[in-house]
Every structure is written in structure tokens, then in C-alpha cells.
């Protein structure tokens, strides 16, 4: 079974995917893994590949989600992107986006509810997206930086 940290991370990746889908992007793959690391979300924006790093922080008092991506992490993401594109033999344009998520109020989502939302997202993505728009978007700040690095 996944740890609470993994489940919470997966939940915020799903929320970021819903957020981007409301802006017209199409989800291609979640959690692409290779020897250099993981790409949280791979999406399409028309003919362009969009590789998304999702960062969640309970508080931004120390470091914002966007500031938490080190130069070393950026290099690993770039290498992972090239591995993905080479595997598909794709020469399409691409960009790397960042989604930073912080709560508008203290994080109170329970572990059990997070698991329930993951199940909902898998069984009924349309309902999950509607729920996201009406409920979670009001409780979290989403900072989207297209072509971040």
C-alpha cells in the first residue's frame, strides 16, 4: 500500500491534471518514470507536448512550491523529457510547466477522503472534474507557470 505522502502527492497531481484540463490540455500519461526520475504529468496542448512538475506545500512560509525546484531537479526533468521523446521517436514541440499548489486555509483533507477521491477520479473522471471545479478550486491556490524552464 502506498504511504500517506504518496497518496497525498498523487491526489495533488490529479488536482493539477483537472486544473490543466479545464484550460484545454489533454492528459496523456501520469508518473512517467525513467532512470533520471519521474515526470508527474505528460499532457498535450494541441500539437505540443507539455511536461508538468507538480509541487504542493502545506505552507509557503519557508519556500514556495515553485522555489522548491532545484537546478539539479530541473536537469533531471530535462533528461527525463528527452528519454520520453526518444522512446516515442517524437520531434514535436514541447515545454515544461510547473503547477504550484498551496492551501487557502490549513490542509484538513483526511487520508481516507484522499483515497476516495483517487477512486472517484479513476471511475468517473467527468464527475471528478466537476467536483474539482466546484469544491477544491475554492480551497487551494494554483499557480501555473507555462514554459518555466
N, C-alpha and C positions, 0 to 999 in steps of 0.2 A: 504494500500500500504506500501511496505517496505521502511524504511528510506534509505538515501543515504549511510550511513555507512554499513547497512545490505546488500545492493546491491553490494557495493564495496567488502565487505567481501566474499559474495557468488561468485563474479567474481574471486577473487584470489584463493578460494577453487577449483573452476572449473579449473583454470590455473594449480594449483598444481596437480589435478587429471590427466590432459592432460600430464603434465611433467612425472608423475609416469607411466602412460600408455605407454609412449614412451620408458620406461625402463622395460616393460613387466608385470607390475602389472595390475590387473583387478579390476575395480571399483565394489564394492558390494553395498554400501549404502553411502549416504551423510547425514550429520547432524543428527546422532543418538542422541536422547535426552532421558535422564532419570533424576531422582531426584538429581543426583550428578552433572549434567552438560551435555555438548554436546561433541560428538566426531565428528570432522569435516568430515573426510573421513574414510571409512572402505573398505579395499581392500584385495585382495588375491594375494599372491606371491607363486604360486604353492599350496602346502597344508597348507601354513602358513597364518594366519590372520595378517593383517597389519593395525594398527590403527594410523591415521595420524593427527597431530595437525599442522594446517597451521597458520603461523604468517607473517603478512605483516606490514612493516613500511615504511613510506614515506621517512624517513631518518634514518640512523644508527648512527647519531652523539651523541645521548644520550645513547640509549640501542639498541643493535641488536635485530632482531626478536627472535633469539634463547635465548638471555639473558632475554627476557621478560616473560619467563615461570617460574613462582614462584614455590617453593616447594609445596605450597597449591594447585596450579593448577595441578601440577603433580599428587598429591594424588587424586584429583577429577577425573582426566583422568583414573588413575588406577581403581578406584571404578566403573567408567562408563564401562570400558572394562570388568570387572568381571560381571556386570549386563548383558551386551550384550551376553557374552559367556554362562552365565547361562540360559538366555532366549532361546538360541539355543541348549542348552544342549551339547555344544561343548567342546571337550578336545584337540582340535588341538593346535599346537604350535602357539604362537603369538609374536609380537613385537610392540613397539610403536616408530614411526618415527616422525621426525619434518621436515617440509619444511619451510624454511625462505625465504621470497621474499622481495627484495629491488629493487628500480628502478636504472637503469644505468644512467638515467637522470631524471630530475624533472617529477613528475607524472602529466600528462596532459590529461589523459583519462576522457572524459566527462561522466556525469551521463547517458545521452541518449545513447551514444555508449556502455556503460557497459550493459544497459538493452538489447540492440540489440544483444550483444554477448551472453547473457544468453539465449535469444530466439533461436539464431543460435545453441547453444550447445544442446538445447533440441530437436530441429527439425532435425538437421543433425550433430551428434557427429563426424563423419569421416571428414567432411569439417572443422568443428571447430578445430579438432586436427591438420589438415594440416595448417590451418591459424595460429594456435598457434606456430607450428614449424617454419614457415617462418617469422612471424612478432613479436610476443610477446617475444619469447625466446631471440631475439636480444635486447630487451629493458629492460629486468629485469634479475637480478641475482637470481638464485635458489640455495639455499644451502640445501642439503638433508643430514640429519643425521639419518641413519637407527639405530634402537635399541638405541634410545637416552637416555631413562631412564626406 
